[in-house]
Amino acid sequence: MSALRGRRVVVTGANGTFGKLLGERFTAAGAAVVGIDLVAVDGPVPVLACDLTSATAVPGAVAAAVDRLGGLDLLVNNAGVGGPAPAELPPDEVVARQLEVNLLAAWRTTAAAMPALEAARGRVVFVASRMAVLPLPLAAAYGVSKRALVAYADALRLEVGTHVGVSVVYPSMVASPIHDTTAAAGLSLQGVSRLEPADGVVTAIVRAATARKAPRAVATTRRGRFEMAVARHFPSVADAMVRRTVAARLAAGAFTDAPLAAGMVRRFLS
């Protein structure tokens, strides 16, 4: 944590579950932190208001944050949204929103911050998801957007990696409002994806930010490392694991009353 003392940090999605914890952890370690989110907050961790899906608003908000900090050593792209999106159905505004926030907002923010990061030989950390490597049904937009985010991080690393460290952190499911819309649609992934503590995710992000050399991929738990390894090296085994778990949930009556899951339920029963 001593490596954070004096570091200048910008965190997107600063008003969310991870964002608040990151702000507290970074400031406690002696870093100067400015957040960016939809709603401004005037507090120990100041948050600037910005719609990260706006191509015109992002550069100004990032410039204001960097100016307030006097430079930039670390950008944490933490902003994200979820929502139900079965892959068999046409993409709708829920899908578009997840692609905008989870991928394009991070791209815009990173591009705006890159001159300051390069000048400081800084770091950028992307908060992705285990679903970027181990997809789950009924949440296609989230998995697609997070996998695309990883692809963006990989391309960015090839372009700027000599001067800016690029890391991706892969949390699993954490109890937070990001899952509310999915649960409201009757598509909760409880029992399919295992919950993990938010504090552990924050610790993994700090680990990525303070490592001597920026790590490429950071799992948040031992189980996460195992799942990522299986998904990358034995994809058919990973598919079988997910199918078996989902079949058990369907057999127990899960998703029966969820219209968006009607196709899965019908095929399971036929």
N, C-alpha and C positions, 0 to 999 in steps of 0.2 A: 504493500500500500504506500510505502514511502516514495515509490516511483511516481506517484500521482501528485506529490507536493509541488505546487506552482504550475501544474499543467493547466492549459486553457481548453475547456471542453464544451462542445455543443451536443445536446441530446434532443432528438426529435421525439414527438409523442411524450413530452415531458410531464403531462398531466395524468398519464395512464399508470397502470400497475407497476410496470418495470421502470417507467420514466421517473416516477417519484422516488422509488428506491435507489435508482442510479444517482439522482441528484443528491440524495442524502449521503450515499456512500462516498461519492466523489468529493463532496465538500468536507466531509468528516476527515478525509485523507489529505486535505489541504489544497485541493484543486479549485480553480475558479470555473463555475458552471453557468451557462445560459441555456435555457430550454426553448424549444419552439413547438407550439401546439396551436390548436384552433382558438383557444381562449387564453388571454394574457393573465399572468399572475405576478403580483408584486410581493415577493417574499424572499426568504434566504436564498432560494434558487429562482431568480427571475425568469419568467417565461414570456417570450414574445409571441404575439398573436400572428398566425399565418395559416392560410389554407395551402397545405403542401401539394395539393393537386393543381394549383394555379401556377402556370409557367411564368406569369408576370410578377407574382407576389414573392416567390421563393428567393430569387437573387437579392432582393432588397432586405428580406428578413435575415438571410444568412450574413449579408454585409453588415447589418446592424449588430448582429450577435458578435461577429468577429471584431468589429470596431469597439464594442463594449468590453471585450476581453483583451484587446490589444494584440490579437493574433489568434492562432488556432493550432493546438497540438493533437486534438482528438475529436473526431466526429463519430457519434453513435447513432446510426440510423435505426431507431427503435419503433417509429410510428408504424402502426399496422391495424387492419380491420379484418374481421371474419364474416361468415355468413353462409347459409345453406346454398349449395349449388351442385345438384346432381349432374354428372357428366353427360347423361343421356338426354338432358333437356337443353333447349337453346339458351345461349347466354343472355342474361338480362342485365338490368341496372345494378344488381347485387354483384354480378361478376365484374362488370366494368369498374365499379367502385373499388373492389379488391385489387384489381390490376393497377388502377390509378394510385392508390395509397401504398400498397405493398411493394410495388416495383417502380413506377414512374416517379413517385414522390421522392424515393430514396435516390434515384438517378439524378433528378433535378438538384436536390440538396447537395449531393456529392460533387456534382459539376460546379455548383456555385462556390463550394468550399475548397475546391482543389488548389487554386493558387495559394491560399493561406496555408493549407496543409503541406504543400510542396516546399514552401519557404521555410517551414518549421521542421521539415523531415518528420511529419507527423503520422498519425494512424487513422484509419477509418474501420469501424466495426459494424457489420450488418447483422441485425437480429433476424434470422431466417426462421426455420421450423424443422422439426424432424420430418414433417410431411413433405419437405423438399426432396427427401431421398426415400421416404417410406410412405407413399400416398395412401390415403384412406378414402372409402367411398362416401358419396353424398356431400363432399366438401371440395369438389374439383377446383374451384376458383382459388381457394386458399393454397392448395398444393401447387397448382400451376404458377400462381404469382410468386410463391416463395422459391420454387425451383428456378423461375426466370430471374429472381433476385440473385440467386447463387451464380447463375450463368453471367449476369452482369458483373458481379464481384470478380469472377474468374478473368473476364476480359479486362476489367480495370486493373487487376494485379499485373497482367502482362504489359499494360501500357505504363503504369506509374510505379510499379513495385520496386524499382531501384531507388526511389525517393520517398514513397509513402507506403507504409505497411497496410495490408488489406486482409482482414480476418472476417470469418463468418461463424456465428454462434447458432447452434441448433437446439432450441428448447423443445420439450415435448408439451404436453397439455398442462397449463397452469390455471388455477381458479381465478378468473378475471372476467370483466364485462364483455370481452371480445367474443365470448361463446354464447352470450345471451340470445342473439337472434337465431342461432342454430338450435339452441334448446327450445326456444319458443315455437319453432317449426316442427318440434317433435323429433329432431334429428341429433340429439345429444350423443356425443361420442364417449360418454361415460361407459366404462367397461370395454371399450375398444382401444382407447389411448389412456395410459396410466398418468394420473396427476403427479406433478412434482412441485416442490416449494419454489415460490418466486424468488426467495433469497438465494437459492442455489443458482438460478439463472443469472442473477446479478453478479454473483461471485465468478461465474464463467466469463461474463462480459469483462469484468475487471481483470481477470487472468489474461484474456486476449489483449487487453489494452496495455498491460504492464509487462508482458513477456519480453525477454531480451530481444528476440526476433519474432515478428508478427506471425502467429500460427495461422495456417490456412483454414483449418476447420476445427471448431471446438465444440465437443459434446458437453452437455450440462450434467449428465449422470453416467455412472458405469453402465447402466442398462442402455442408455442412449448410445454410448460408444459401440456396444454390441449390436444394437439394431442398425446403426449406420453401416457397420462393417458387413453385416449380412445383406443389407439392401444393395450395397455397392458391389460386393463380390459374388453374392448368390441371390440374384434378383428373383429367380423362380421360387426359392425357399422363402424369401420375404413375402412374395405374393401368397404362397400357401399359408403362411402364418396369419396374414390378414384375413384371408378367406375363411379359415377355420374359426377365428375369433368372431367375425361378423356372422357366420352361420350360427354360432352358438347364441348370439344376441337375437337373431331372427327367430330361432327356435323358442326362445324365451318370450317371444311376443313383442320385442322391441320394434319400433317404427310402424306398428300396425295402424295407428291412427294418424300417421304423417303422410299427407297427400304427395309430397315430393318423393317419398320413398316407395310409392305404390308399385312402381316397376320392379324394384328389388324384391319386395314382398311377394308379388305375383310370381316371379320367376323362382323364388325359393319354394313356394308351395306347389308349383306345377311339376 
